[in-house]
Amino acid sequence: MNHCIFCQDITDQQVLTQTEFFKVVYDIDPIQMGHLLIISNHHYMNISELPKNALVDLVMLEQQLTALLESHCAYGVTIVSNNGRVMDDGTHFHVHLIPRYQNDGFWDHVVVEEWPMDLNHLTEELKLYG
């Protein structure tokens, strides 16, 4: 990738707050008013690339921003991140915080093509984490 909008196009004026590892901006194509992006300061393509101290920072930031959004009338917050090849071209690892409201219809029109997966194998691998 030659051009990353998160590395090269975000201005200081767009940054609402930041930590050592992340910056927070409004999404330029929001699903809901107040839709935020938490963007890694370094060009990581996947959450698995983040160092442990960045992961802790991310979870703490998600917690604080969720509480803030909920204090501004949100019923709750949906937290979504895309990794690797499913991200938009010209971006890197980021997390969406989307304010939610009761009966907002958020999931009503989500349709995906279901792909087969060996759930028995996945279940066995997940048991190794416990």
C-alpha positions, 0 to 999 in steps of 0.5 A, spaced: 500 500 500 502 506 498 497 511 501 494 510 508 489 515 509 490 514 517 498 515 516 498 521 511 491 525 511 488 526 518 490 533 521 491 535 528 484 539 527 481 532 526 483 529 532 479 529 538 483 526 543 489 521 543 493 516 547 500 514 546 498 508 541 491 511 538 488 517 536 480 518 536 476 522 530 469 522 528 468 517 522 467 521 516 461 516 513 458 515 520 452 510 521 450 514 527 451 521 530 457 521 534 460 515 531 468 515 533 474 511 530 480 509 534 486 509 530 492 506 531 498 511 531 502 505 528 501 502 521 498 495 524 494 491 519 491 486 524 489 487 532 494 481 533 500 485 531 499 490 536 503 490 542 500 488 549 501 495 552 497 497 546 492 492 547 491 494 554 491 502 552 485 500 547 481 496 551 481 502 556 480 507 551 474 503 549 471 503 556 472 510 557 469 512 550 463 508 551 462 511 558 462 518 555 457 516 549 452 513 553 452 519 558 450 523 552 444 519 551 446 513 547 442 507 549 449 503 548 455 502 544 457 497 538 464 496 538 467 493 531 474 492 528 476 490 521 482 486 520 487 485 515 484 484 508 477 486 510 479 493 511 478 499 506 483 500 502 488 506 504 487 504 511 490 500 517 487 497 524 482 501 527 476 500 531 469 503 530 465 506 536 457 506 534 452 510 539 446 505 539 439 507 541 433 502 543 430 500 536 435 503 532 434 498 526 442 497 526 442 490 525 435 489 521 439 490 514 445 486 515 445 480 510 452 476 509 453 470 505 454 464 510 461 460 509 462 453 511 467 453 517 469 446 521 466 448 528 468 442 531 475 444 530 474 451 532 471 449 538 477 444 540 482 450 539 478 455 543 478 450 549 486 451 549 485 458 551 481 456 557 
